Amino acid sequence: MFITVDANDKRPLYQQVVDEIKGLIARGTLREGMTLPSVRQVARDLGVNLNTIAAAYRELQREGLLTVRHGAGAVVASRRSSGINKEELRKPLGAALTQLALAGLSKREIVGIVLQELASLQQKGGSP
């Protein structure tokens, strides 16, 4: 599993890890049933505190993306949940689109960015 964190990023380190793992799942790099490296191993690889990775794994478990069994590790759960609330998913998308519009980007530029991001997900192995 290849993830990175950036000390200059404004997001907390655990959130960066969460977002990186979500990206790997979305792209299909991490598939249902795959075991993730141990909290200890990821913390060592990234040079961060063990609790940072544990918090990230707990968040992913809370969101239903991982199943964590003490002593057995973390396993990728199904990425398609029957309980998806599309309206809740639209909120962060709306916030991101608002930020792009406030930055002065045109509708065409915003659509281009969205299409590039979708293409990036699909190129790296997934087909959301």
Phi and psi in degrees as a GROMACS rama.xvg file:
@    title "Ramachandran Plot"
@    xaxis  label "Phi"
@    yaxis  label "Psi"
@TYPE xy
-114.233  109.283  PHE-2
-133.301  157.533  ILE-3
-133.826  158.363  THR-4
-128.619  155.228  VAL-5
-127.293  117.053  ASP-6
-61.9852  -22.1907  ALA-7
-87.8343  -8.05983  ASN-8
-70.4179  140.88  ASP-9
-74.9908  -19.6719  LYS-10
-73.4764  147.18  ARG-11
-59.5256  153.047  PRO-12
-57.2322  -41.9862  LEU-13
-62.467  -35.7028  TYR-14
-69.4597  -35.4652  GLN-15
-62.0809  -42.6183  GLN-16
-63.8231  -45.6503  VAL-17
-55.835  -49.9581  VAL-18
-63.724  -39.0732  ASP-19
-63.7434  -45.4036  GLU-20
-67.4294  -39.3974  ILE-21
-58.7558  -41.4615  LYS-22
-61.78  -42.5776  GLY-23
-63.814  -37.7033  LEU-24
-69.425  -45.4515  ILE-25
-61.1686  -37.8385  ALA-26
-79.1042  -10.5237  ARG-27
86.9189  4.14145  GLY-28
-66.1678  -41.041  THR-29
-103.774  119.356  LEU-30
-108.96  162.136  ARG-31
-50.9395  132.198  GLU-32
91.2666  -12.4099  GLY-33
-73.5217  141.181  MET-34
-91.2723  132.96  THR-35
-85.0017  156.813  LEU-36
-60.4711  157.623  PRO-37
-63.6057  156.529  SER-38
-53.8768  -45.0933  VAL-39
-60.7361  -43.1854  ARG-40
-65.9909  -45.0217  GLN-41
-64.3535  -42.2869  VAL-42
-60.1087  -42.9974  ALA-43
-64.8541  -46.3286  ARG-44
-61.2852  -38.5411  ASP-45
-90.2827  -11.7965  LEU-46
70.1917  37.3193  GLY-47
-122.668  169.479  VAL-48
-66.6575  142.614  ASN-49
-53.6257  -39.8267  LEU-50
-65.5292  -27.301  ASN-51
-63.6872  -46.5118  THR-52
-71.258  -39.3541  ILE-53
-59.8684  -40.6963  ALA-54
-65.0069  -39.723  ALA-55
-64.0368  -45.8589  ALA-56
-62.6166  -40.5259  TYR-57
-62.1499  -41.7384  ARG-58
-62.6772  -44.3939  GLU-59
-65.1467  -34.1961  LEU-60
-67.9512  -43.2735  GLN-61
-59.817  -35.9734  ARG-62
-80.9968  -3.5856  GLU-63
83.8104  12.591  GLY-64
-91.2983  -22.6195  LEU-65
-127.519  151.707  LEU-66
-113.39  121.819  THR-67
-111.936  124.288  VAL-68
-119.47  121.288  ARG-69
-55.4828  125.174  HIS-70
87.9758  -21.3398  GLY-71
-105.313  -13.3707  ALA-72
96.5658  -172.702  GLY-73
-107.006  135.51  ALA-74
-123.934  138.99  VAL-75
-68.9029  126.885  VAL-76
-86.5957  178.439  ALA-77
-59.5192  136.365  SER-78
-85.3925  -5.73521  ARG-79
-112.471  108.479  ARG-80
-99.3815  138.177  SER-81
-70.6082  -17.588  SER-82
-95.7606  22.9655  GLY-83
-65.3897  128.89  ILE-84
-104.267  101.127  ASN-85
-62.0816  -32.2778  LYS-86
-65.5033  -38.7192  GLU-87
-66.7722  -34.5057  GLU-88
-70.2801  -27.7053  LEU-89
-71.6267  -26.9575  ARG-90
-58.6205  -53.303  LYS-91
-66.7199  -30.8917  PRO-92
-64.4922  -45.0771  LEU-93
-59.9963  -40.8951  GLY-94
-63.8385  -42.1625  ALA-95
-66.0451  -41.5476  ALA-96
-64.9742  -37.6496  LEU-97
-61.4289  -43.9006  THR-98
-61.6926  -39.7064  GLN-99
-65.0298  -42.1017  LEU-100
-65.4717  -41.8538  ALA-101
-65.738  -25.6559  LEU-102
-77.3558  -3.18218  ALA-103
93.835  9.40331  GLY-104
-75.7898  145.664  LEU-105
-78.9215  166.209  SER-106
-57.2413  -42.6766  LYS-107
-61.7001  -42.803  ARG-108
-64.9804  -41.4981  GLU-109
-63.7812  -46.417  ILE-110
-60.9415  -39.6275  VAL-111
-60.8554  -42.1281  GLY-112
-63.7103  -44.9833  ILE-113
-61.2184  -45.3124  VAL-114
-64.1039  -37.9551  LEU-115
-63.0584  -42.3098  GLN-116
-64.8579  -41.965  GLU-117
-63.063  -42.8196  LEU-118
-63.2097  -38.0991  ALA-119
-62.139  -42.6003  SER-120
-63.2184  -42.4598  LEU-121
-72.0488  -34.6188  GLN-122
-65.4864  -31.3519  GLN-123
-91.6677  21.9096  LYS-124
112.856  -13.269  GLY-125
-104.059  171.998  GLY-126
-144.735  66.2366  SER-127
